[in-house]
Amino acid sequence: MKNIKFIGGICFSLVFAMNVMSCKQNSTENVPIEILDNHTLNRKANTISNDSLKRQVYVPIYSDIYNQTRDTRTLLTATLSIRNTSLKDSLFVSKIDYYNTEGDLVRSYIDSPIYLTPMESIDYVIEQQDTSGGSGANFMIDWYSKRKLNPLFQAVMVGGLGAQAFSFTTEGIEIFE
């Protein structure tokens, strides 16, 4: 009886060790990360906008934040989310530009207007390894509609320090020029 328990314990230990070793992930520290800029809908807008319904929104993005000192930064993944909150009308977006801390244009995400159908959303991701924006990065978004709409423009930042993960959001604000 003792031998059976001993052999059973050894078998359990071997199975447990094999499971733990098979879960080990391959190291990707030296593999370069490709930054993807393909965030377009295959839906170009053919609509002429009504100037009275054109709007511009500023959305702050934090692609990195300070950690303990000004010289130590934690890189973040940031997601811009554009949401059409209308049940009936389309949202037209004519510009999505990403700027860095110094106010320099980093990239434009669309080259012609697109539209979001009722209740549709689109996301634009700033990868964690993309340090081009810095701590004061932002998006400027130009949008319009046929009727008065109240779309939602938000950013979600995700990061981690050691074993701790965190996330926070920012809201877009309308710019009046």
GUMIVEX-839049 format. One line per field, with one value per residue (C-alpha): residue number from 1; residue in three letters; x, y, z. Coordinates in steps of 0.5 Angstrom, whole numbers, m for minus. Each point is the difference from the previous one (the first is absolute). Example, Ala and Ser with C-alpha at 12.3 -4.5 7.8 and 13.67 -1.06 7.14 Angstrom:
# residues 2
n = (1/2)
res = (ala/ser)
X = (25/2)
Y = (m9/7)
Z = (16/m2)
# end
This chain:
# residues 177
n = (1/2/3/4/5/6/7/8/9/10/11/12/13/14/15/16/17/18/19/20/21/22/23/24/25/26/27/28/29/30/31/32/33/34/35/36/37/38/39/40/41/42/43/44/45/46/47/48/49/50/51/52/53/54/55/56/57/58/59/60/61/62/63/64/65/66/67/68/69/70/71/72/73/74/75/76/77/78/79/80/81/82/83/84/85/86/87/88/89/90/91/92/93/94/95/96/97/98/99/100/101/102/103/104/105/106/107/108/109/110/111/112/113/114/115/116/117/118/119/120/121/122/123/124/125/126/127/128/129/130/131/132/133/134/135/136/137/138/139/140/141/142/143/144/145/146/147/148/149/150/151/152/153/154/155/156/157/158/159/160/161/162/163/164/165/166/167/168/169/170/171/172/173/174/175/176/177)
res = (met/lys/asn/ile/lys/phe/ile/gly/gly/ile/cys/phe/ser/leu/val/phe/ala/met/asn/val/met/ser/cys/lys/gln/asn/ser/thr/glu/asn/val/pro/ile/glu/ile/leu/asp/asn/his/thr/leu/asn/arg/lys/ala/asn/thr/ile/ser/asn/asp/ser/leu/lys/arg/gln/val/tyr/val/pro/ile/tyr/ser/asp/ile/tyr/asn/gln/thr/arg/asp/thr/arg/thr/leu/leu/thr/ala/thr/leu/ser/ile/arg/asn/thr/ser/leu/lys/asp/ser/leu/phe/val/ser/lys/ile/asp/tyr/tyr/asn/thr/glu/gly/asp/leu/val/arg/ser/tyr/ile/asp/ser/pro/ile/tyr/leu/thr/pro/met/glu/ser/ile/asp/tyr/val/ile/glu/gln/gln/asp/thr/ser/gly/gly/ser/gly/ala/asn/phe/met/ile/asp/trp/tyr/ser/lys/arg/lys/leu/asn/pro/leu/phe/gln/ala/val/met/val/gly/gly/leu/gly/ala/gln/ala/phe/ser/phe/thr/thr/glu/gly/ile/glu/ile/phe/glu)
X = (0/6/3/m6/m1/8/m1/m6/3/6/m5/m4/7/2/m6/0/7/m2/m6/4/6/m5/m3/6/0/5/4/m1/4/5/m6/m1/m7/m4/m4/m6/m4/m6/m6/m4/m7/m1/m6/2/m5/m3/m4/1/0/m4/5/m5/0/8/4/7/2/6/2/6/4/5/5/5/m1/5/2/3/5/0/5/m4/m6/m5/m2/m7/m5/m5/m7/m4/m7/m5/m7/m6/m6/m5/m6/m2/6/7/6/5/7/5/6/4/7/5/4/6/2/3/m6/3/m4/2/m5/m7/m4/m5/1/m7/m7/m3/m6/m3/m7/m5/3/7/7/7/6/7/6/7/4/4/7/m2/3/m1/m6/3/m4/m3/m3/m7/m5/m3/m7/m4/m7/m7/m7/m6/m4/2/4/4/5/5/8/4/7/1/8/2/7/3/6/2/m5/m5/m4/m5/m4/m3/m4/m1/m5/0/m2/m3/5/m3/4)
Y = (0/5/m2/2/7/1/m2/4/6/0/m1/6/4/m2/2/7/1/m1/4/6/m1/0/7/3/6/1/6/6/5/1/m1/7/2/3/6/m1/6/m3/3/1/m2/m2/5/7/6/3/5/8/2/6/5/1/m7/0/m2/m1/m4/0/m7/0/m7/m2/m5/1/2/2/m5/2/5/5/m5/m6/m2/m5/m2/0/m3/5/m1/5/m2/4/m2/2/1/1/m6/4/4/m1/3/3/1/4/0/m4/3/m2/5/m1/4/6/1/m3/m5/m7/m3/1/m6/1/4/1/0/m7/m1/m4/m3/1/m3/m2/1/0/0/2/m3/3/m6/0/0/6/6/5/4/1/1/6/m3/1/m1/6/m3/4/m3/2/m3/2/1/2/m6/m2/m5/m2/1/m3/m3/m6/m1/m7/m1/m4/1/m7/m5/6/2/7/3/7/4/7/4/4/7/5/5/7/4)
Z = (0/2/m7/m4/4/m1/m8/0/3/m5/m6/2/1/m7/m3/4/m2/m8/1/3/m5/m6/2/m1/m5/m5/1/m4/2/m6/m5/m3/1/m7/1/m4/m3/m3/3/m5/m2/m7/0/m3/1/m6/4/m1/8/2/3/6/2/0/6/3/6/4/3/5/m1/5/m4/6/8/5/5/7/m4/m6/m3/1/m5/m1/m7/m1/m5/m2/m4/m3/m1/m4/1/m3/5/m5/m1/m7/m3/m3/3/m5/2/m4/4/5/1/6/3/4/7/m4/m5/m6/m4/0/m4/m4/1/m6/m7/m1/4/2/4/6/m1/6/6/m3/3/m3/4/m1/4/2/1/7/m4/m4/4/m5/3/7/7/m3/m7/m2/m6/m4/m3/m5/m1/m2/m1/m4/7/7/3/6/m1/5/m1/5/1/5/2/3/3/6/5/2/2/0/m6/0/m5/m1/m5/m3/m3/m6/0/m5/m3/m2/m5)
# end
